[in-house]
Amino acid sequence: MKLSRIKGKSLLQGLAMAGAVCCCLFLAVPSGGQTRMTLDEAIEVARSRSVAALEAKASFVSSYWAWRSYKASRLPSLNLYGNLASFDRSLRQLQNFETGELVYTSNYNMQNSIGLSIRQNLTFTGGTLSLYTDLSRIDQFGVDAGKTWYAQPVTLYYEQPLLAYNRFKWQKKISPKQYERAKRVYIESMEQVTINAVRYYFNLMLARRNFETARTNYSNTRQMYSIAAQRLKLGSVTRDEYLQLELRMVNDSISINENEIAVREAQMTLNSLLGFDEKFEIETVTDDMLPDIQMDYDMVIAKALENSSFRLDNEIDILSAESEIAQAKADRGASVSISAKFGLSNSDAAIRETYRNLVDQEVVGITFSIPIFDWGMGKGRVREAEARAAVVKAQVEQSENDYRRNVFTAVGQFNSQRQQCQASARAERIAQERYSLIMEKFRSGSVSVTDLNTARSECDDAVRNYIDDLMNFWDYYYSLRKLTLYDFIAGKDIDVNVEELAE
């Protein structure tokens, strides 16, 4: 890729100064004031104050804390649990195991317990390992008053599902990509804010230029109309040509009003993006100095696939589809789970004795569920998930082809646009000079009204075309920045300070 510095004040210098300029705008310019603002300054204000920028930041912060929650779920969790002052005075229905008789017996006690546990999810196996210690006390009131302590100084518990869907494994594959995608989407959203600022800024510039052109044209047409009135008396201008100028003057007066409204609408649109009130007026600045950049398609597509959220979107879609298949297959077959608990425990009326002569406790069990006949429901869910995955893979392949074509088109448009801007700038100068010459010739009576109108239309079109070409140049440039998340002027990837955004 060929890069060269901008002559005069560079774009990078403008961006560096934009922050200071923005502060001056906010502090020094009152509501209803007017200020001169360059494109770089407008972009900087939009990226810091616009609603879209604030929404992008809020969305990323939400994704950031979701990522932090995921990382925390991979670490051991320490929990304090308990049951305090659970008082129970009631009658309970019991059954005599010898006679089968149902009787009601008085229950008059209070229970207290407290414990501390460490829990760790195991990503590789999908199991859960817990280590805990707890102490319980039962106070019995009434005739058989007394208290009993029950202690489990240390207990290890492990639960392992077999032939089951391992959500921990799939989360480990998908969650990091989702977080990385959130960062890239945030940068892309900010680049879209920049693109909107470029479009609104040049729309205002064009509207103001059209308004100024309409007033100038009206003034020039009035002069030509006066000259035509004199020449009509001399017979050097026909009645038809005279009426053409009169009609042009009427249309110019209408155009002034229409363009004044267009300026107000364009100004309010830009103000809404920048966070100013509707009375604030911005004077746009036309900068003819453009960066001399030539894009290389291979480099651009490599950066686009490496940096943008596009490929991550595709990878996440494929992983999600594969995850659904794995879950459908696991839910279709047998469900088996092994649980094991090993520890020490004891019970006594005295708390000290509770921790002496501890008794081993081992509990191991297997639970299972095997579907015998489900009318093909499980098989249908697997086939459904596989069909969705096939569609996703086909869509991903097609979207990548379309993406490459869009990048190729964007590169071609940008590479030809700088030359287009130079040509339209020259055309504008030529058209303005020609219009001035034609007006002088009309005053001397050497050209017709038709020639005058043609020259004016060509001049008006040239002015509009030049501003449109400038807008397209920066639109194409920032669109490529959004596609690649790469600053072609600075020659580096666009990145964000995650910690500052999350504060």
C-alpha positions in Angstrom: 0.0 0.0 0.0 1.4 3.4 -1.0 1.0 6.2 1.5 2.2 9.8 1.4 1.8 12.7 3.8 -0.8 15.4 3.2 0.6 18.7 2.2 0.0 21.4 4.8 -2.0 20.5 7.8 -2.4 16.7 7.9 -5.5 14.8 8.9 -3.6 13.4 11.9 -2.8 16.8 13.2 -6.4 17.8 12.8 -7.5 14.8 14.8 -5.0 15.6 17.5 -6.3 19.1 17.8 -10.0 18.1 17.7 -10.3 17.3 21.4 -9.0 20.8 22.4 -11.3 22.4 19.8 -14.3 20.5 21.1 -13.7 21.8 24.6 -13.6 25.3 23.3 -16.8 24.7 21.4 -18.6 23.5 24.6 -17.2 26.1 26.9 -16.9 29.2 24.8 -19.8 29.0 22.3 -23.3 29.9 23.7 -26.5 28.3 22.6 -27.6 30.0 19.3 -24.0 31.0 18.5 -22.1 30.3 15.3 -18.7 28.6 14.9 -16.4 27.5 12.2 -15.9 23.7 12.3 -13.7 21.5 10.2 -14.6 18.0 9.2 -12.1 16.5 11.7 -13.6 18.5 14.5 -17.1 17.5 13.6 -16.1 13.8 13.6 -14.4 14.2 17.0 -17.5 15.9 18.6 -19.8 13.2 17.1 -17.7 10.3 18.5 -17.8 11.9 22.0 -21.3 13.3 22.2 -23.6 11.6 19.8 -26.4 9.3 21.1 -25.2 6.5 18.8 -21.7 6.7 20.4 -23.1 6.5 23.9 -25.3 3.6 22.9 -22.3 1.8 21.4 -20.4 2.3 24.6 -23.2 1.1 26.8 -23.6 -2.0 24.6 -19.9 -2.8 24.9 -19.9 -2.3 28.7 -22.7 -4.8 29.0 -20.8 -7.3 26.9 -17.6 -6.5 29.0 -19.3 -7.4 32.3 -20.9 -10.5 30.7 -17.3 -11.6 29.8 -16.1 -10.8 33.3 -19.0 -13.0 34.7 -18.0 -15.8 32.4 -14.4 -15.6 33.5 -15.5 -15.6 37.1 -17.6 -18.7 36.5 -14.4 -20.5 35.5 -12.8 -19.8 38.9 -13.5 -21.4 42.3 -16.4 -19.7 44.1 -16.4 -19.3 47.9 -19.8 -19.3 49.6 -21.0 -18.8 53.1 -24.3 -20.4 53.8 -26.5 -21.1 56.8 -29.9 -21.3 58.5 -30.3 -19.2 61.6 -33.0 -19.2 64.3 -35.3 -21.6 62.5 -37.9 -22.0 65.2 -40.5 -24.7 64.8 -43.4 -25.4 67.3 -46.0 -27.5 65.5 -47.7 -30.8 65.2 -46.4 -33.3 62.7 -48.0 -36.3 61.3 -46.0 -39.5 61.8 -46.6 -43.2 61.1 -45.8 -45.9 63.5 -43.6 -48.3 61.5 -44.8 -51.3 63.5 -48.5 -50.8 63.6 -48.9 -48.4 60.6 -50.9 -46.1 62.8 -50.8 -42.3 61.9 -50.3 -40.1 64.9 -49.6 -36.4 65.5 -46.6 -35.6 67.6 -45.4 -32.3 69.0 -42.4 -30.7 67.4 -40.8 -28.0 69.5 -37.2 -27.0 68.5 -34.9 -24.5 66.9 -32.3 -25.2 64.4 -29.1 -23.2 63.5 -26.5 -24.1 60.9 -23.6 -22.4 59.2 -21.1 -23.6 56.5 -18.4 -22.6 54.1 -18.1 -24.1 50.7 -15.7 -23.9 47.7 -17.2 -24.9 44.3 -15.4 -25.4 41.0 -16.8 -26.2 37.6 -14.6 -28.5 35.5 -14.7 -27.4 31.9 -13.1 -30.6 30.4 -15.4 -33.1 32.1 -18.5 -30.9 32.7 -18.6 -32.0 36.3 -18.7 -30.0 39.5 -16.3 -30.4 42.5 -17.3 -29.0 45.9 -15.4 -28.9 49.2 -17.3 -27.7 52.2 -17.4 -27.6 56.0 -20.4 -27.0 58.2 -21.8 -27.1 61.7 -25.4 -27.5 62.9 -27.2 -27.3 66.2 -30.6 -28.4 67.2 -32.2 -27.1 70.5 -35.0 -29.2 71.7 -37.5 -27.6 74.0 -40.3 -29.0 76.2 -40.1 -32.3 78.2 -37.1 -33.7 76.4 -35.2 -30.4 76.4 -31.6 -30.6 75.2 -29.2 -29.7 72.4 -27.4 -31.6 69.7 -24.4 -30.6 67.6 -23.6 -32.0 64.2 -20.3 -31.2 62.4 -18.9 -32.0 59.0 -15.4 -30.6 59.3 -14.5 -31.5 55.7 -16.5 -33.1 52.9 -15.6 -33.5 49.3 -18.5 -33.8 46.8 -18.2 -34.5 43.1 -21.0 -34.8 40.5 -20.2 -36.0 37.0 -22.8 -36.3 34.2 -22.0 -38.9 31.6 -23.2 -38.9 28.0 -24.6 -35.4 28.6 -24.2 -32.0 27.0 -21.2 -30.3 28.3 -22.2 -26.6 28.4 -18.9 -25.6 30.1 -16.9 -26.9 27.1 -19.1 -25.0 24.5 -19.1 -21.8 26.6 -15.3 -22.0 26.6 -15.3 -22.1 22.8 -18.0 -19.4 22.2 -17.7 -16.8 25.0 -14.2 -15.5 24.2 -15.3 -15.0 20.6 -18.4 -13.2 21.7 -16.3 -10.8 23.8 -13.9 -10.2 21.0 -16.8 -9.6 18.6 -18.3 -7.1 21.1 -15.0 -5.1 21.0 -15.0 -5.1 17.2 -18.6 -4.2 17.0 -18.0 -1.2 19.3 -15.2 0.1 17.0 -17.4 -0.5 13.9 -20.2 1.4 15.6 -17.9 4.3 16.2 -16.7 4.2 12.6 -20.4 4.3 11.6 -20.8 7.4 13.7 -17.9 8.9 11.8 -19.5 8.0 8.5 -22.7 9.7 9.6 -20.8 12.8 10.6 -19.1 12.9 7.2 -22.4 12.6 5.4 -24.3 15.2 7.5 -21.3 17.6 7.4 -21.1 17.6 3.6 -24.9 17.7 3.3 -24.8 20.9 5.3 -21.9 22.2 3.2 -23.8 21.4 0.0 -27.0 23.0 1.3 -25.2 26.2 2.3 -23.4 26.3 -1.1 -26.7 25.8 -2.9 -28.2 28.6 -0.8 -25.3 30.9 -1.6 -25.5 29.9 -5.3 -29.2 30.6 -5.4 -28.7 34.1 -4.0 -25.8 34.8 -6.3 -27.8 33.5 -9.3 -30.8 35.7 -8.4 -28.6 38.8 -8.2 -26.9 37.9 -11.5 -30.2 37.2 -13.2 -31.6 40.5 -12.1 -28.7 42.2 -13.7 -29.0 40.2 -16.9 -32.8 40.9 -16.8 -32.2 44.6 -16.7 -29.7 44.4 -19.5 -32.2 42.3 -21.5 -34.9 44.8 -21.0 -32.8 47.5 -22.5 -31.7 45.3 -25.4 -35.3 44.3 -26.0 -36.1 47.9 -26.8 -33.2 47.9 -29.3 -34.3 44.6 -30.8 -31.1 42.7 -30.0 -33.0 40.3 -27.7 -36.2 38.5 -28.6 -39.3 38.6 -26.5 -38.9 34.8 -25.9 -35.3 35.3 -24.5 -36.5 38.2 -22.3 -39.3 36.0 -20.9 -36.7 33.2 -20.3 -34.7 35.6 -18.0 -37.8 36.7 -16.3 -38.9 33.2 -15.6 -35.4 32.3 -14.4 -35.5 35.3 -12.0 -38.8 34.1 -10.5 -37.5 30.5 -10.2 -34.3 31.8 -8.5 -36.4 33.7 -5.9 -38.3 30.5 -5.2 -35.0 28.5 -5.1 -33.6 30.9 -2.4 -36.5 30.0 -0.1 -36.3 26.3 -0.8 -32.5 26.2 -0.2 -32.9 28.2 3.0 -35.2 25.5 4.4 -32.8 22.8 3.2 -29.9 24.6 5.1 -32.0 24.6 8.2 -32.9 20.9 7.9 -29.3 19.9 7.2 -28.1 22.1 10.1 -30.6 20.5 12.5 -29.6 17.0 11.4 -26.0 17.6 12.0 -26.7 19.4 15.3 -28.7 16.4 16.5 -25.8 14.1 15.8 -23.3 16.4 17.5 -25.5 17.0 20.5 -26.1 20.8 19.9 -29.5 22.5 20.1 -31.3 23.5 17.0 -30.2 27.2 17.1 -26.5 26.4 16.9 -25.0 27.2 13.5 -21.9 25.6 12.1 -19.8 27.1 9.3 -18.4 24.2 7.3 -14.9 24.3 5.8 -13.9 23.0 2.4 -10.5 21.3 2.5 -9.1 20.5 -0.9 -6.0 18.6 0.5 -6.7 14.9 0.4 -4.4 12.1 1.6 -2.6 10.4 -1.3 -3.6 6.8 -0.5 -3.8 3.9 -2.9 -5.6 0.8 -1.5 -4.4 -2.7 -2.3 -7.3 -5.2 -2.4 -5.3 -8.2 -1.0 -4.1 -6.1 2.0 -7.6 -4.7 2.6 -9.4 -8.0 2.5 -6.7 -9.6 4.7 -7.3 -6.8 7.3 -11.0 -7.0 6.9 -11.1 -10.8 7.7 -8.5 -10.4 10.5 -10.0 -7.4 12.3 -13.7 -7.0 11.6 -16.5 -8.7 13.4 -17.6 -10.4 10.1 -15.5 -13.6 10.4 -16.2 -13.8 14.2 -19.9 -13.7 13.4 -19.6 -16.6 11.1 -17.5 -18.6 13.5 -19.9 -18.0 16.4 -22.9 -19.0 14.2 -21.2 -22.3 13.2 -20.2 -23.1 16.8 -23.7 -22.3 18.0 -25.1 -24.6 15.4 -22.7 -27.4 16.4 -23.5 -26.8 20.0 -27.2 -27.3 19.3 -26.4 -30.6 17.5 -24.4 -31.8 20.5 -27.2 -30.9 22.9 -29.9 -32.6 20.7 -27.8 -35.8 20.6 -27.2 -35.8 24.3 -30.8 -35.2 25.1 -31.9 -38.0 22.8 -29.8 -40.8 24.4 -29.4 -42.2 27.9 -28.7 -39.8 30.8 -26.3 -41.1 33.4 -24.9 -39.2 36.3 -22.3 -40.3 39.0 -22.1 -38.5 42.3 -19.7 -39.2 45.1 -19.3 -37.7 48.6 -16.4 -38.4 51.0 -15.9 -36.7 54.3 -15.8 -36.8 58.1 -18.7 -36.1 60.5 -19.9 -36.6 64.1 -22.8 -35.7 66.4 -22.7 -35.0 70.1 -24.4 -32.9 72.8 -21.1 -31.0 73.4 -19.5 -29.1 70.6 -16.0 -30.1 71.6 -16.9 -33.8 71.4 -18.4 -33.3 68.0 -14.9 -32.8 66.5 -13.5 -35.9 68.2 -13.6 -39.5 67.0 -14.9 -38.4 63.6 -16.7 -41.0 61.5 -16.0 -41.6 57.9 -18.8 -41.0 55.4 -18.8 -42.2 51.9 -21.8 -41.9 49.5 -21.5 -43.0 45.9 -24.4 -43.4 43.5 -25.4 -43.6 39.9 -28.6 -42.2 38.5 -29.7 -42.9 34.9 -32.6 -42.4 32.5 -32.9 -44.4 29.3 -35.6 -43.6 26.8 -37.2 -46.8 25.5 -39.5 -45.4 23.0 -40.1 -41.7 22.3 -41.9 -41.8 18.9 -38.8 -40.5 17.1 -38.9 -37.2 19.0 -35.2 -37.3 19.9 -34.1 -38.3 16.4 -36.3 -35.5 15.0 -34.6 -32.9 17.2 -31.1 -34.1 16.0 -32.1 -34.0 12.4 -33.6 -30.5 12.9 -30.4 -29.3 14.5 -28.3 -30.8 11.7 -30.5 -29.2 9.1 -30.1 -25.8 10.7 -26.3 -26.3 10.9 -26.2 -27.1 7.2 -28.1 -23.9 6.4 -25.8 -21.8 8.6 -22.7 -23.2 6.9 -24.2 -22.5 3.4 -25.1 -19.0 4.5 -21.6 -18.4 5.9 -20.0 -19.5 2.7 -22.3 -17.2 0.6 -21.9 -14.3 3.0 -18.1 -14.5 2.7 -18.3 -14.4 -1.1 -20.6 -11.4 -0.9 -18.3 -9.8 1.6 -15.2 -10.2 -0.6 -17.1 -8.7 -3.5 -18.2 -5.7 -1.4 -14.7 -5.1 -0.3 -13.4 -5.3 -3.9 -16.0 -2.7 -4.9 -15.2 -0.4 -2.0 -11.5 -0.5 -2.8 -12.2 0.3 -6.5 -14.5 3.1 -5.6 -12.0 4.7 -3.3 -8.9 4.3 -5.5 -10.7 6.3 -8.3 -12.3 8.9 -6.1 -9.3 11.0 -5.4 -8.7 11.5 -9.1 -12.4 12.2 -9.4 -12.2 14.9 -6.8 -9.3 16.6 -8.6 -11.2 16.5 -11.9 -14.4 17.9 -10.3 -12.4 20.6 -8.6 -10.9 21.6 -11.9 -14.3 21.4 -13.6 -15.7 23.7 -10.9 -13.1 26.4 -11.6 -13.5 26.1 -15.3 -17.3 26.3 -15.1 -17.2 29.4 -12.8 -14.7 31.1 -15.1 -16.8 30.3 -18.1 -20.0 31.5 -16.5 -18.3 34.8 -15.7 -17.1 35.2 -19.3 -20.5 34.3 -20.7 -22.1 37.0 -18.5 -19.6 39.6 -19.8 -20.3 38.5 -23.3 -24.1 38.8 -22.7 -23.6 42.3 -21.4 -21.9 43.1 -24.7 -24.6 41.4 -26.7 -22.4 38.6 -28.2 -24.2 35.6 -26.7 -27.8 34.6 -26.3 -29.9 33.9 -23.2 -29.8 30.2 -24.0 -25.9 30.3 -23.8 -26.2 32.2 -20.5 -28.6 29.7 -19.0 -26.5 26.8 -20.1 -23.3 28.2 -18.6 -25.1 28.9 -15.3 -26.5 25.4 -15.1 -23.1 23.9 -15.9 -21.6 26.0 -13.1 -24.2 25.0 -10.6 -23.8 21.3 -11.4 -20.0 21.6 -11.2 -20.2 23.1 -7.7 -22.6 20.3 -6.5 -20.5 17.6 -8.1 -17.4 18.7 -6.4 -18.9 18.7 -3.0 -20.5 15.3 -3.7 -17.2 13.9 -4.8 -15.5 15.2 -1.6 -18.2 13.6 0.5 -17.8 10.3 -1.4 -14.0 10.3 -0.9 -14.3 10.5 2.9 -17.4 8.3 2.9 -15.4 5.6 1.0 -12.4 6.1 3.2 -14.2 5.7 6.5 -16.3 2.8 5.1 -13.0 1.0 4.4 -11.9 1.8 7.9 -15.1 0.3 9.2 -14.6 -2.8 7.1 -11.0 -3.3 8.2 -10.8 -1.6 11.6 -7.5 -0.2 10.2 -6.2 3.4 10.1 -4.7 3.7 6.6 -3.2 7.1 7.3 -1.5 6.1 10.6 -0.7 2.6 9.3 -2.0 0.7 12.3 -5.0 -1.2 13.6 -7.8 0.7 15.4 -8.1 -0.4 19.0 -9.8 0.7 22.2 -8.9 1.0 25.8 -11.2 -1.6 27.4 -10.5 -0.5 31.0 -11.4 3.1 30.3 -14.6 2.2 28.5 -15.7 -0.1 31.4 -15.1 2.6 34.0 
